[in-house]
Structures are given as structure tokens and as C-alpha cells.
Amino acid sequence: MTEKIKTITSNGILDDIFINCPLWFPIIYIFIAINFPSGGKLLFILSLFLFAETHFASTWVFFFDKENWGWLKKNNYKLVFLPLYLALIAIFAWYFSPSLIIILHYLASGWHVTKQSIGILKINKLTQKYYSFLIYLVSFLCLFVGLSNPGILSTSLSVFEINILLIFCSIVYAWVLFSDKAYGPFKYLESLMPVFTGTLIYVPLLFFKNLAVATAVGVGMHWCQYIAIMWSTSLRKSQKKSNNKLISSNTIKSSGPKIIFVFIYSLIMTSCAIYGMPDLKAENPEYSLIYLFPLLFQFYHFYIDGFIWKFSDPHIKGSVMSYLFSNAK
């Protein structure tokens, strides 16, 4: 395995915490959920607002950059008009079978999330095919089994037993993050972190009967990764444009509207998702049409990301890739 020589966040430990292995997210989520069960719904809503929808909104930061407008105009059919046609088809299909759109959403999400996991392997120079194959295999196996029978491996552990398990995982996690990985078997730990994360994301589907909660617990790590990568890249680009390695007033000024947009977007989409979700206690729970609104934007996120992170495209290579690493030459 090749040692990582470039960082995205400008700090190797921060890369590990937010990109390579954000295991802290499921640990904290599960700890709060089991110890404060009455706040479970609020916890889920906050996760959507602070992480899920902000992660979806972060895609739109790309459109704030005037440098990308010519490229968008040049590719307007596949980036604008084709997604609009597909959205109309999705709206039409929703009237006949909302469950079909929900399933397609999970599959599209699985593909998108897994592709990002593979991309993070490449960032860490883990180009061996068996790592990618392992992530694809585990992810889609968990999706298939978890969607067919959510929580199939759920157990009746007590709160005390789960807390002990969480404490153990936290200790091991902290040890791996902060141990000296330069010598002996420890040198492999850092390289294997993104492999572990990629294979773990959809495993919660096998242990939680509530699909929404299972998704938040596992895919929450993906949200953290995406936010860290997108904003590190965007801020670095703003800094370099202002010819300042530190965060300047110009950087803050240019980032202000983006941050405001992200939180307004997140508030709107989170509200639609919560109000559109079915009441699971109802005899025949059904998704409201309002739930389709954030779904359509999420589908676009899955779709457009295949283009704005495609480094083989000359424009993307110059506009995005050249700002990906903090210490890139």
C-alpha cells in the first residue's frame, strides 16, 4: 500500500475523521438514540437538516462559480433538459406507484454513495480492484437484503450492552485515528480506513427495522465525506483566487451567499421530507406528493455528480480537480 501524501482538508487527521473514516457519526447517533429514545424524531430531523440536505445542497455550490457557466451552457442538454424530462417521467410514475420511485431512489443512492467510496479509495491510492469489488459486493448485498427485510439481523441487546459496545468501538476508533501508523502493522490501518467505511455504510439496513433511521446511521458517513470534500475544494478555490493561503475577507464574502443558500435549501427540503413521510402507525401508511419534491432534487444530485466529479473532463480537471488537494503542486 502506498502512503498518502496529499490531504483534502489540509490536515491528515481531519481527513481521517471527516473523509476516510467518519465512524463518529453512527457512534454518536446510536448513542443518543438509545439513551434518549424520546428525542429520536428530533435527532432524525436534525440529521436531515444539518447533514443530509446540506450535503445535497452543497452540490449547487458548483453552480455559484461563474467559471462553470460556460461549461454548463455547452452541456445544457445532458445537464439541464434531460434531467427535466426524467423528472417529468418520475412525477408521472409517482401517481401510479410511489413505492417504485422510493426503490429507484435507494438504488440510485446506493450507486452514487458507492461510487464516492470508490473515489475516496483512489484519492488514497487504493487502486486494487479487490477493494472496489468488496465495497460494491457488500453495499448492494446489504441494499438487497435490507430493503427486502429491514433489520433482519436486529438483536435484543439491552441499553447497557449497546453502550458498552459503543464505548469499545469509540476506544478502538480513537486508537486507530491517533496511533503512530508509521511502523509495523499500524501502517496499514490508515490505508484501510476508507475500505472499512465504504463497506460499512449500508450495513445498518440489516440491523434497523426503520429504513429511514438505518439510512441516517450509515449514509450519514457519506454525508460527512461529501460536505468535507466539496467545501474544502470550494474554499481552497476562493482562497487561491484571492491570492491568499489564509481565509481572507474576500473568501468569507464569496462563501457567505453559498452558506446561506445551503441552509435555506436544507430547511425547505427537510420540511418537505418530514411532512411528506408516512405515519408508520397508520393502517395504510402512504407517502405524500410533497415528499417527491426533495426526492427529485436528490435524484438530480445523484445524476449531476457523475459529471462535476468526472476528472477526465478537461474543464472539471481544471475547475475542480486542481483544487482538490491542499498540498497539490
JOZIZI-V240841 format. One record per pair of residues at least 4 apart in sequence whose ideal C-beta (glycine too) atoms are under 6 Angstrom apart, sorted by the first residue. I is the first residue (numbers start at 0). J is the second residue. Records with the same first field share a line. If there is no record, write none. Layout:
BEGIN
I->J + J
END
This chain:
BEGIN
0->190
1->124
3->123
5->324 + 326
6->11 + 14 + 325
7->14 + 228 + 231
8->13 + 14 + 231
9->325
13->17
14->18 + 19
15->19 + 20 + 176
17->21 + 223 + 227
18->224 + 227
19->192 + 193
20->192 + 196
21->220 + 223
22->172
23->27
24->219 + 220 + 223
25->29 + 216
26->165 + 168 + 169
28->216
30->165
31->35 + 42
32->39 + 42
33->158 + 161
38->42
43->215
45->49
46->50 + 215
47->51 + 52 + 269
48->265 + 269
50->219 + 222
51->222
52->265 + 268 + 269
53->261 + 265
54->222 + 225 + 226
55->297 + 300
56->261 + 264 + 265
57->226 + 229
58->300
60->233 + 257
61->67 + 307
63->257
66->318
67->71 + 318
70->314
71->78
74->78
75->79
76->80
77->81
82->299 + 302
86->295
89->100
93->97 + 100 + 291
97->286
104->294
107->301
108->112
109->142
111->301
112->221
113->135 + 138
116->134 + 197
117->131
119->193
120->125 + 130 + 193
123->193
125->130
128->132
130->194
132->136
134->138 + 197 + 198
136->140
137->198
138->201
141->145 + 201 + 202 + 204 + 205
142->146 + 201
145->149 + 204 + 205
149->208 + 210
150->207 + 208
151->205
152->205 + 206
153->206
156->160 + 161
168->172
174->178
175->188
178->185
180->185 + 186 + 188 + 189
187->191
191->195
196->220
200->217 + 218 + 220 + 221
201->217
203->207 + 213 + 216 + 217
204->213
207->212 + 213
214->218
215->219
225->229
226->230
227->231
230->234
232->322 + 323
235->322
236->322
237->250 + 253
238->243 + 250
241->247 + 249 + 250
243->247
246->250
254->258
260->264
265->269
268->293
271->275 + 289 + 292 + 293
272->293
274->289
275->287 + 289 + 290
277->284 + 285 + 286
278->284
279->284
286->290
299->303
303->307
304->308
309->315
310->315 + 316 + 320
314->318
315->319
316->320
317->321
END
